[in-house]
Amino acid sequence: MAGKFELYVDKAGEFRFRLKAANGQNILASQGYNAKSSCVNGIESVKTNAPNDDMFERKVTEAGKFLFNLKSPNHQVIGTSQSYESEASMEKGIESVKNNAPDAEVVEITE
């Protein structure tokens, strides 16, 4: 099973997506979008930008956890990772996004 994007509407009525790895783990989540078309554009931006390591912003939280953002060429955040305990785990998460995003199918789900 390959990775997939899940497109859904959150409790606030906004469209969101999350990228799941082949093992079902969430590896990237979006902001909320007012329009479904904008959310779909966000997914396409992830697919396009994920292979480029320069598009990943690596961060350390105040609590000492690691996370990353995937940014578009105009420096807008298009997806954010979960928090990781180690830098090595975060780097594995980035590699997972790079490997899963470009060919991931998009599945609409209802929650």
Secondary structure, DSSP 4 states (H G I P E B T S, - for coil): ---EEEEEE-TTS-EEEEEE-TTS-EEEE---BSSHHHHHHHHHHHHHHTT-GGGEEEEE-TTS-EEEEEE-TTS-EEEE---BSSHHHHHHHHHHHHHHTTT-EEEE---
